[in-house]
Amino acid sequence: MERNIMVYIETVDNSPVVVSLEAIALAKKVSKENNKKVIAVLVGENLDEVAKKCFEYGADEVLYLSLIHISEP
């Protein structure tokens, strides 16, 4: 099983928190030393621009989980 580096991206008002982007950059350094991928994990809605920013900071992939609100009938 391939092991990669996953970084959870915290957001506030649909913008990434700076320390999350810094974590991607640090993970990228580690990933190059160990031949791994950096996967940014986003949870929320309307985060397409955040996903783009993650790629700019070095993410190889972005896992984007969109929230769906379901009510019990």
C-alpha positions as CSV (number, residue, x, y, z in Angstrom):
1,M,0.0,0.0,0.0
2,E,1.4,3.4,-1.0
3,R,1.6,5.9,1.8
4,N,1.4,9.6,1.0
5,I,1.3,12.8,3.1
6,M,-2.2,14.2,3.7
7,V,-2.6,17.8,4.9
8,Y,-6.0,19.0,6.3
9,I,-6.6,22.6,5.1
10,E,-8.4,24.7,7.6
11,T,-10.5,27.5,6.0
12,V,-12.2,30.7,7.4
13,D,-14.7,32.5,5.2
14,N,-13.8,30.3,2.2
15,S,-10.1,31.2,2.4
16,P,-7.3,28.9,3.6
17,V,-5.6,29.6,6.9
18,V,-2.0,30.6,6.3
19,V,-0.6,27.9,8.5
20,S,-2.4,25.2,6.4
21,L,-0.6,26.5,3.3
22,E,2.7,26.5,5.1
23,A,2.0,22.9,6.1
24,I,1.6,22.0,2.4
25,A,4.9,23.6,1.6
26,L,6.7,21.7,4.4
27,A,5.0,18.5,3.4
28,K,6.3,19.0,-0.1
29,K,9.8,19.2,1.1
30,V,9.4,16.0,3.1
31,S,7.7,14.3,0.1
32,K,10.6,15.0,-2.2
33,E,13.0,13.3,0.2
34,N,10.7,10.3,0.5
35,N,9.2,10.1,-3.0
36,K,5.7,10.6,-1.7
37,K,2.7,12.7,-2.9
38,V,1.2,15.6,-1.0
39,I,-2.6,15.4,-0.8
40,A,-4.5,18.4,0.5
41,V,-7.8,17.7,2.2
42,L,-10.6,20.2,2.0
43,V,-14.0,19.9,3.6
44,G,-16.8,22.4,2.9
45,E,-18.5,24.2,0.1
46,N,-17.4,26.7,-2.6
47,L,-13.7,26.0,-2.1
48,D,-12.6,25.8,-5.7
49,E,-10.2,28.8,-5.3
50,V,-8.8,27.2,-2.1
51,A,-8.1,24.1,-4.1
52,K,-6.2,26.1,-6.7
53,K,-4.2,27.8,-3.9
54,C,-3.3,24.3,-2.5
55,F,-1.8,23.4,-5.9
56,E,0.2,26.6,-5.9
57,Y,1.7,25.7,-2.6
58,G,2.8,22.3,-3.7
59,A,-0.1,19.8,-3.3
60,D,0.0,17.0,-5.9
61,E,-3.6,16.2,-5.4
62,V,-6.6,17.8,-3.6
63,L,-9.3,15.7,-2.0
64,Y,-12.3,18.0,-1.9
65,L,-15.3,16.8,0.3
66,S,-18.3,18.9,-0.3
67,L,-20.9,19.0,2.5
68,I,-24.4,17.8,1.8
69,H,-27.0,18.5,4.5
70,I,-29.5,15.6,4.9
71,S,-32.4,15.8,7.2
72,E,-34.1,12.8,8.7
73,P,-37.6,12.5,7.2
